[in-house]
């Protein structure tokens, strides 16, 4: 949970008649921000108040969003000592993104894991991974109960094993969205489930609700070496996060909305990963769904993932 800077508090005022408790709280925070300015608090303290009382991302006007992006760019550039760009690329009309993964090809090399770390500015210390690769026995088939996420072989694939990478499934009916008390996570028109890190209060309800174990909580302050920061970032995607918030795979929103593949697709050495527009009848992912042996994880939960597993060989 985020904490506000410690300030001398004014005497509490009686609740304003005709205002909700939330509205009264926000008005009180604005009063505290004014007090902070008057008492000469630091720029960091003032910024903390500004972020706490900001509007929801979807309520920002174009001018407010432009100012917000410029403020982020300035802060990240100063923090990391390199030019950082923060964009807010909107969804494209007529696009519903989907992902497919060929279990018969995946070799468990984890290049997808570390390509994702580099692209999406995940913490190196403590380590944060948005993708988990599960090792399973070929004789058992898909058995999540006996899966091993901590295998460590000199070479892969290991004899008698196969591998199933798991990340956010970007559900069409996402349980994480339903349980968020502040609407910090939602599903975009192109199917990507996003998180506004500045709106997240760190309650972790979404982590408890996700049946795929796909969300990560920043217990410590994320650490990214300055020379390893990816400076091309997205407001709802791979911009640097703070302690006390949840994060997860965003389908590399900063890439796919600009016509590129997710980084994990790009770095896979065996071509096991496929990505595309589910609404395009001529797309590769539609061909896979219509012609291969396809299944989804925990179908009985009716979360309707847009992440499909299949056997191509």
Rosetta blueprint (number, residue, H / E / L):
1 X L
2 X L
3 X L
4 X L
5 X L
6 X L
7 X L
8 X L
9 X L
10 X L
11 X L
12 X L
13 X L
14 X L
15 X L
16 X L
17 X L
18 X L
19 X L
20 X L
21 X H
22 X H
23 X H
24 X H
25 X H
26 X H
27 X H
28 X H
29 X H
30 X H
31 X H
32 X H
33 X H
34 X H
35 X H
36 X H
37 X H
38 X H
39 X L
40 X L
41 X L
42 X L
43 X H
44 X H
45 X H
46 X H
47 X H
48 X H
49 X H
50 X H
51 X H
52 X H
53 X L
54 X L
55 X L
56 X L
57 X H
58 X H
59 X H
60 X L
61 X L
62 X H
63 X H
64 X H
65 X H
66 X H
67 X H
68 X H
69 X H
70 X H
71 X H
72 X H
73 X H
74 X H
75 X H
76 X H
77 X H
78 X H
79 X H
80 X H
81 X L
82 X L
83 X L
84 X L
85 X E
86 X E
87 X E
88 X L
89 X L
90 X L
91 X L
92 X L
93 X L
94 X L
95 X L
96 X L
97 X E
98 X E
99 X E
100 X E
101 X E
102 X E
103 X L
104 X L
105 X L
106 X L
107 X L
108 X L
109 X L
110 X L
111 X H
112 X H
113 X H
114 X H
115 X H
116 X H
117 X H
118 X H
119 X H
120 X L
121 X L
122 X L
123 X L
124 X E
125 X L
126 X L
127 X E
128 X L
129 X L
130 X L
131 X L
132 X E
133 X E
134 X E
135 X E
136 X E
137 X E
138 X L
139 X L
140 X L
141 X L
142 X L
143 X L
144 X H
145 X H
146 X H
147 X L
148 X E
149 X L
150 X L
151 X L
152 X L
153 X L
154 X L
155 X L
156 X L
157 X L
158 X L
159 X L
160 X L
161 X E
162 X E
163 X E
164 X E
165 X E
166 X E
167 X L
168 X L
169 X L
170 X L
171 X L
172 X L
173 X L
174 X L
175 X H
176 X H
177 X H
178 X H
179 X H
180 X L
181 X L
182 X L
183 X L
184 X L
185 X E
186 X E
187 X E
188 X L
189 X L
190 X L
191 X L
192 X L
193 X E
194 X E
195 X E
196 X L
197 X L
198 X L
199 X L
200 X L
201 X L
202 X L
203 X L
204 X L
205 X H
206 X H
207 X H
208 X H
209 X H
210 X L
211 X L
212 X L
213 X L
214 X L
215 X L
216 X E
217 X E
218 X L
219 X L
220 X L
221 X L
222 X L
223 X L
224 X L
225 X L
226 X H
227 X H
228 X H
229 X L
230 X L
231 X L
232 X E
233 X E
234 X E
235 X L
236 X L
237 X L
238 X L
239 X L
240 X L
241 X L
242 X L
243 X L
244 X L
245 X L
246 X E
247 X E
248 X L
249 X L
250 X L
251 X L
252 X L
253 X H
254 X H
255 X H
256 X H
257 X L
258 X L
259 X L
260 X L
261 X L
262 X L
263 X H
264 X H
265 X H
266 X H
267 X H
268 X L
269 X L
270 X L
271 X L
272 X L
273 X E
274 X E
275 X E
276 X E
277 X E
278 X L
279 X L
280 X L
281 X L
282 X L
283 X L
284 X H
285 X H
286 X H
287 X H
288 X H
289 X H
290 X H
291 X H
292 X L
293 X E
294 X E
295 X E
296 X L
297 X L
298 X L
299 X H
300 X H
301 X H
302 X L
303 X L
304 X L
305 X L
306 X L
307 X E
308 X E
309 X E
310 X E
311 X E
312 X L
313 X L
